[in-house]
Amino acid sequence: MFFAEEEDVTFTMEGLDFQENSKEMFDKVCQASPFFVRHFTRNGLVKGLKARGCGKVTESIMYDVCREVTPPKYLDNTLKILDEHKTYGT
C-alpha cells in the first residue's frame, strides 16, 4: 500500500507590508500556538493574507483573516491576543 506524501509548503511573507501593530499581532498569535502546530498557524495566516491580495496588512485585516482561518474552538483566545496588541482607537 502506498501513502501519498503531503507536500510541505511554506508560505513566505514576501510582499506583505505590515502596518500599525499588525506584525506584532501576527507574531503573538503564532507564538501562542503550541510548538508542534505553530508552522500550520503561521502558514494559515500567511495564506489567508495572500488570498485577500494583501500588500498592506493592517490590524483590521489581521482580525478578518484570523476570524476566517482560526478554528472556532480557538477563536476567542486568538481575538484576545489581537485585542492586547491593537493600536489604541482602531
Order of alpha helices (4+ residues) and beta strands (2+ residues): beta-alpha-alpha-beta-alpha-alpha
